[in-house]
Amino acid sequence: MEVILIENIDKLGKVGDVVKVKDGYARNYLIPKKKVLRASKENLKVFEEKKTEIEAEENKRKIKSQEIAKKIKGLEILIIRNAAENGQLYGSVTSKDIAKEIISLNEVEFLNEQINLKKSIKSLGVYEVEITVYTDLKVKILVNVAKTKELGVEQINEYKNPKKTKSIKKEKSVDDKKEEKKVDEKLDAKDLIKEIEKKEEITPKKKTIAKKEKTPKTEKVDEVKTKKKDEKLKKTKKKVQKKVTKTAKK
């Protein structure tokens, strides 16, 4: 069905626009709410005659909506409801309940359909609800559903100042990971030096497989082997110490 908009409607158009909408949407909502006229020849003629008057009315509506937006932006409303121990409500909080509370607090006219509540609230808690005050003018309010006024105060304070728990793990930065790697390298190197020093202190175990008397020749061979082993340990120790120094400078 084609209709003429006699007020600005979000996602449809501005005053005077002729748009096509679903028949049910036009018959059940737009026409009864006097937001549109059927786009017949007669209505188009009437609209043209009253266009200036309709546009002036729409401008007044816009100004009034801006005033309402200022009043309710960031508003916190408390709705008291009975609930089970698990926080489940005995019933629910609907857009109608929210509209009623806004009207009583601010003395403003408000329509339920302006409250963008996807589904009714069925649990205790604080909810951020968006309200379309005028076409593309939207504001957010906080709806605090609690068992008592005192519990409502606690809930809103917890919502605004959430407590930091130990279960929240902070992601380590690249710099933190690099620093940890350096520390690990230092520890590994120091442990290795200690291990080498221990080996230097340990005297070679005597072989008990066959007892042979040492000749000057065998004693010389053993001396050469021990010397080579000591030199090898010293070289390893120097390499490790260099690595530790290099890592510390970084």
C-alpha positions, 0 to 999 in steps of 0.5 A: 500500500502507498501512503503519504507521511504526515510526520517524520518516521524513522526508516520510512521518510519525512513529511510529504514523502509517498512511500510503499508499506505493507498493508497490515502495517498501514492498517493496524498501526500507521493509519490508526496512529494518524502518522500517514494517509492513504496515497489516494488522489483526494488525500494527495490534494488535501495534503498539498492544501495543508502541507504548510500547516502539517510541516509547521506541526511537525517542526513543533513536534521536533522541538518538543522531542529535543526538550524531552531528550534533554530531560530523560537522557541518562535517566535512571529509573527504579522498578521494584519487583518480587523475584525468586532467589535466583533473581528470576522475576515473578512476571516481567517488566515491559516497555509499558512499565518503563514508559509509565515510570518515565512519565511519572518522573518527568511529566512527559508524554511518552509512547510505549513503541518509542522504547526499543525493548527487544523483549520484556525484562525477566530478571533482576539487574540493571539494563541499558534501554534505548529510546527513540524520542524523534525519528533519528533522535535516540537516547539511552536510560538505565532501568534498575529492576530490584526487590527493594529500594536499598538493593536497587541502590547497591545494584546501580553502584555495582553496575557503575563501579564493577569490582575487579576480580582475580579471575580477570587475567590481563593479557601480557604485552609483547614487552612483558614477554620479552622481559620474561624471556631475558630473565629465563635466559639469565636463570638458565645460564646461571644454573649452567655455570653452577653445574660446571663449577660443581663438576670441577669440584668433583674428583674422578671416581676410581675404577674398580673393575681391574686393579692395575698398577699405574706406570709413569706412562699411564699417569702421563696419559691420565694427566693429559686427559684431565688437563683437556677436560679442565680446558673444555669446562673452562671454555664452556664456562666462558661462553655461558658468562659471555651470554649472561653479560650480553643478555644483561646489557639488553 
